[in-house]
Amino acid sequence: MKATRVVLEDHGVLCDSEPLAVAFLFYRPNHHKVDGDNLVKFALDVAQGILWRNDNQVLAHAAVIRVDKRSPRTAIGWARL
């Protein structure tokens, strides 16, 4: 969680309190079954205070899980509603 917050702090722009829609692209290193809800919850929590003040600002979200063995990562995009 700490490492993720460091990366977000370098790239994040805090959205004060406006409602947001967020899209997550999770690139995993393998095909092992993963719980998408847990990935979204982790991303919402870790970005709190960096990308948005509170995750209750996120009124809509979508997530896609793909495999990328060479470069596992998470991409986050958001739009103000």
C-alpha positions in Angstrom: 0.0 0.0 0.0 2.8 2.4 0.8 4.6 1.9 -2.5 1.3 2.5 -4.4 0.7 5.7 -2.4 4.2 7.0 -3.3 3.6 6.5 -7.0 0.2 8.2 -6.8 1.6 11.1 -4.9 4.0 11.7 -7.8 1.3 11.7 -10.4 -1.9 12.6 -8.5 -4.0 15.7 -8.7 -6.4 16.0 -5.7 -10.0 16.5 -6.7 -11.5 18.5 -3.8 -15.0 17.3 -3.1 -16.7 17.1 -6.5 -18.4 13.8 -7.5 -16.3 11.6 -9.7 -16.6 8.7 -12.2 -13.5 6.4 -12.1 -12.2 3.8 -14.5 -9.6 1.2 -13.5 -7.5 -1.0 -15.8 -5.8 -3.7 -13.8 -3.0 -5.5 -15.7 -2.2 -8.7 -13.8 0.9 -10.9 -14.2 -1.0 -14.1 -14.8 -4.4 -15.7 -15.3 -5.0 -16.6 -11.7 -8.5 -15.8 -10.5 -8.7 -12.5 -8.8 -11.6 -10.7 -7.1 -12.2 -7.5 -9.1 -14.2 -6.0 -6.2 -11.1 -6.3 -3.9 -8.9 -4.7 -6.5 -11.3 -1.7 -6.9 -11.7 -1.3 -3.1 -7.9 -1.3 -2.7 -7.5 1.3 -5.4 -10.2 3.5 -4.0 -8.7 3.3 -0.5 -5.1 3.8 -1.5 -5.9 6.9 -3.7 -7.9 8.6 -0.9 -6.3 11.9 0.1 -4.2 11.8 -3.1 -6.6 11.7 -6.1 -9.8 12.4 -4.2 -10.5 13.5 -0.6 -12.8 10.6 0.2 -13.8 7.5 -1.8 -17.5 8.5 -1.3 -16.9 11.1 -4.0 -16.8 8.2 -6.5 -20.4 7.8 -7.7 -19.6 5.5 -10.6 -16.7 3.2 -11.4 -15.8 0.6 -14.0 -13.0 -2.0 -14.0 -11.3 -4.2 -16.5 -8.8 -6.9 -15.6 -6.3 -8.0 -18.2 -3.1 -10.0 -18.2 0.3 -8.4 -19.0 3.1 -10.7 -17.8 5.8 -8.2 -18.7 4.3 -5.1 -17.1 1.7 -5.7 -14.5 0.2 -2.3 -13.4 -2.9 -0.4 -12.6 -4.1 2.6 -14.7 -6.7 4.9 -13.1 -8.7 7.5 -15.0 -11.4 9.8 -13.6 -13.8 12.5 -14.7 -15.7 15.1 -12.7 -19.4 14.6 -12.8 
